Amino acid sequence: MTATTLAEETGRKLTQAAGLNAVLHWSQTLLDVEAKRLDALAAGSLSGTSVALKDNLVTTDQPTTCASRILDGYVSPFEATAVRRLRAAGGLVAAKANLDEFAMGSSTEHSAFGRVLHPLDPSRVPGGSSGGSAALVAAGVTTTALGSETGGSVRQPASFCGVVGVKPSYGRVSRSGLVAFGSSLDCISTFGGNTRDAAQLLCAISGHDPLDATTRAEPPLAMPAARKDLRGLVVGLPREYFPADLHPGVRAGCDRAIAVLKELGADVREVSLPHTKYAVPTYYIVNPAEAAANLARFDGVRFGPRHIGPEGDVRALYRATRGAGFGAEVRRRILVGTFVLSAGYSGRYYHRAQAARRLIIDDFRKVFASGVHVLFTPTTPTPAFKAGEKTADPVQMYLADIFVCPASLAGLPALSLPVGRDEGLPIGGQLMAGDFDEATMLSAAMALEAGLDATAAVR
């Protein structure tokens, strides 16, 4: 397929999918410009691939709003490193995708521009915060997409939408040009209709970047070879991720995947990550604290629209701009983060959360040091829930991240892939690996994916 044909077809699909509300910015004119650019390039690893960008990745040719009124119409003077790299590899940038405001949410209901609809059931959520990216891939509008992970924001919507979502190790992909949310947690991550597509995109954007001091001095990730079987691979099943009250559809999908792992020759054994129960409260202290610090820059002076307060002084400007510009969930996290960092409370909350984070990291290290190569768990406790079901109770919304935020706290690679369906809704299974061991995780995922497809064909 020529770049011109790809651009035309992508534009047609974006038009047809407008009802999902998954896109914040796109134009056929920009797609045509992209096609001309690609025609002038030699074929690359992403040639023939259309890519949606979560709208917290800055670009110079389209606005970057983070789905927030406080950045309405903002256009960056520079482009994210990951975006530059995927363009250089021949990828067609298709659109900027909708998200929870500033990537804060688990349902993409917190966008200032309206919620994203689930592509299979409009009454349900696609997950979040990268729900727009996941929905576009699930609906077949784009081949792949970039999202961002702070505490599961790619794996959780991948599970809900029935696609593959891959979070790399912290430091594998440059964060330059990703609007900061939780600086010790944020990872640019990838979606694909299958593991190979998501992995190919990850390989293209990976590698050291002098613009981001947290990237490791490692070469770009190489595409791992596919495996026909999993003999010699040790797969751990953390007992804390399989509670007795796990949703029956999720359990059935995971049981099916575990059976396939065993059929492929993997050594499957039970393991323990005893501090998992502290992951959600730890994450929701560390995360708001870093968010409060990072979002202090959005003050009505440097970015986006400005609202002048009635008093006409600087403090009134800040209050008016931030009050009108930030949505309820962002305000909640800024307030929580400011509280846990405040004098007299930081030791009681923030420092204890960091100590708990160390225990969670040590749990993973001990398991991988014991000879386990990858861990397998459910990605989410339930299939996609109904829109509006959890918005009135933030704690219940946060608990949707219970299986995904531990790997984020530990900075480890993790992915979600479809392992079944329950009443027509996708179920995701999660693989996690040791630090910078994406290759083992991805090769295992491709083998599991092929095995699941084979069993489905037999049925």
Secondary structure, 3 states (H helix, E strand, C coil): CCHHHHHHHHHHHHHHCHHHCCEEECCHHHHHHHHHHHHCCCCCCCCCCEEEEECCECCCCCCCCCCCHHHCCCCCCCCCHHHHHHHHCCCEEEEEECCCHHHCCCCCCCCCCCCCCCCCCCCECCCCCCHHHHHHHHCCCCCEEEEEECCCCCHHHHHHHCCEEEECCCCCECCCCECCCCCCCCEEEEEECCHHHHHHHHHHHECCCCCCCCCCCCCCCCCCCCCCCCCCCEEEEEHHHCCCCCCHHHHHHHHHHHHHHHHCCCEEEEECCHHHHHHHHHHHHHHHHHHHHHHHHCCCCCCCCCCCCCCCCHHHHHHHHHHHHCCHHHHHHHHHHHHHCCCCCCCCCHHHHHHHHHHHHHHHHHHHHCCCCEEEEECCCCCCCECCCCCCCHHHHHHHHCCCHHHHHHCCCEEEEEEEEECCEEEEEEEEECCCCHHHHHHHHHHHHHHHHHHHHHC
